[in-house]
Amino acid sequence: LISTYGWMSSGLLNAPRLTFALGERGDFPAFFAAVHPRFRTPYVSILLYAGLSWVLALAGTFQWNATLSALARLFTYATTCAALLVFRRRLADPPAYRAPAGTLLALVGMAFCGILLLRMGRAEFLILATTMALAGATWLWARQRPRLAT
């Protein structure tokens, strides 16, 4: 119980700040960047994160939510490995330190994540596919908007 409380507390502190920053930058809808006038906190992002956490907690069992969390992490790890391949190709001048066999390790990591992702159930697949569709729609939406000067 204490570890769950600690995880939720840390999640409520950091995840809404990410959506707030994305909303402030124009990569997410602007309402994510709303700040409470008195407390100066990203209250819309906090409420949406808390609401989504509450819905997921009520909708499934602990095992189902743990599986969903693990699958989401696997997807994140696989895309990070894929990003390594893209960035290595884009950099004309290699950095001072370059991990040996980085490309091979990225490919092995992607394959490992892919094999584990193939073991997910239908419900987890639907949630992951919905999340990916929303992320893709947000990405397309953000690409069409003019960028803010940084």
C-alpha positions in Angstrom: 0.0 0.0 0.0 2.8 2.4 0.9 4.6 1.8 -2.4 1.4 2.4 -4.4 0.8 5.6 -2.5 4.4 6.7 -3.2 4.1 5.9 -6.9 0.8 7.8 -7.2 2.3 10.8 -5.4 5.3 10.9 -7.6 3.1 10.4 -10.7 0.9 13.3 -9.6 3.9 15.5 -9.2 5.7 14.8 -12.5 3.3 13.6 -15.2 1.0 16.6 -15.2 4.1 18.9 -15.5 5.0 17.1 -18.7 1.6 17.6 -20.3 1.6 21.2 -19.0 5.0 21.8 -20.7 3.7 20.2 -23.9 0.6 22.4 -23.8 2.6 25.5 -23.1 4.9 24.7 -26.1 2.0 24.2 -28.4 2.5 20.4 -28.8 -0.6 19.6 -26.8 -3.9 21.6 -26.7 -3.5 24.9 -24.8 -5.9 23.9 -22.0 -3.2 21.6 -20.7 -1.1 24.7 -20.0 -3.8 26.3 -17.7 -2.4 27.4 -14.4 -4.5 27.9 -11.3 -4.7 31.6 -10.5 -4.2 31.2 -6.7 -1.9 28.1 -6.4 0.0 28.5 -9.6 -0.2 24.8 -10.4 -1.2 23.1 -13.7 -4.5 22.1 -12.3 -6.1 20.9 -15.6 -3.3 18.6 -16.2 -3.3 17.3 -12.6 -7.1 16.7 -12.7 -6.9 14.9 -16.1 -4.1 12.7 -14.9 -5.8 11.9 -11.6 -9.1 11.2 -13.4 -7.4 8.9 -15.9 -5.6 7.1 -13.1 -8.8 6.7 -11.2 -10.7 5.3 -14.3 -7.9 2.8 -15.0 -7.8 1.7 -11.3 -11.6 1.1 -11.4 -11.7 -0.5 -14.8 -9.2 -3.3 -14.2 -7.5 -5.4 -11.7 -4.1 -4.8 -10.2 -2.6 -7.4 -12.5 -4.3 -5.9 -15.6 -3.0 -2.4 -14.8 0.5 -3.8 -14.0 0.5 -5.6 -17.4 -0.7 -2.4 -19.2 2.0 -0.4 -17.5 4.7 -2.9 -18.5 3.5 -3.0 -22.1 3.5 0.8 -22.2 7.1 0.8 -21.0 8.1 -1.8 -23.5 6.7 0.4 -26.3 8.6 3.4 -24.9 11.8 1.3 -24.8 11.4 0.1 -28.3 10.8 3.6 -29.7 13.8 4.8 -27.8 15.9 2.1 -29.4 14.5 3.1 -32.8 15.3 6.8 -32.1 19.0 5.8 -31.5 19.2 4.4 -35.0 17.6 7.6 -36.5 19.8 10.0 -34.6 23.0 8.0 -35.4 22.1 8.4 -39.1 21.3 12.1 -38.8 24.5 13.2 -37.0 27.1 14.1 -39.6 29.8 14.5 -36.9 29.9 11.6 -34.4 29.9 12.5 -30.7 33.1 12.2 -28.5 31.8 9.0 -27.0 29.9 6.4 -29.1 28.8 3.2 -27.4 30.3 0.2 -29.2 27.7 -2.0 -31.0 25.0 0.6 -30.2 23.2 -0.2 -33.5 23.3 -3.9 -32.8 22.1 -3.5 -29.2 19.3 -1.2 -30.4 18.1 -3.8 -32.9 18.3 -6.5 -30.3 16.3 -4.3 -27.8 13.7 -3.6 -30.4 13.3 -7.3 -31.3 13.1 -8.2 -27.6 10.4 -5.6 -27.0 8.5 -6.7 -30.1 8.5 -10.3 -28.9 7.2 -9.3 -25.5 4.6 -6.9 -27.0 3.2 -9.8 -29.1 2.3 -11.6 -25.9 -0.2 -8.9 -24.8 -4.0 -9.6 -24.7 -6.7 -8.0 -26.7 -7.8 -5.4 -24.1 -4.2 -4.3 -23.6 -3.7 -4.1 -27.4 -6.9 -1.9 -27.8 -5.7 0.5 -25.1 -2.2 0.7 -26.5 -3.6 1.2 -30.0 -6.0 3.9 -28.8 -3.1 5.6 -27.0 -0.9 5.4 -30.2 -3.8 6.8 -32.3 -4.3 9.7 -29.9 -0.5 10.4 -29.9 -0.4 10.3 -33.7 -3.4 12.7 -33.9 -1.7 15.0 -31.4 1.5 14.9 -33.4 -0.2 15.7 -36.7 -2.2 18.5 -35.0 1.0 20.0 -33.4 2.9 19.8 -36.8 0.2 22.0 -38.4 0.4 24.7 -35.8 3.0 27.5 -36.0 6.0 27.0 -33.6 6.6 29.3 -30.7 9.9 31.1 -30.7 12.2 29.7 -28.0 
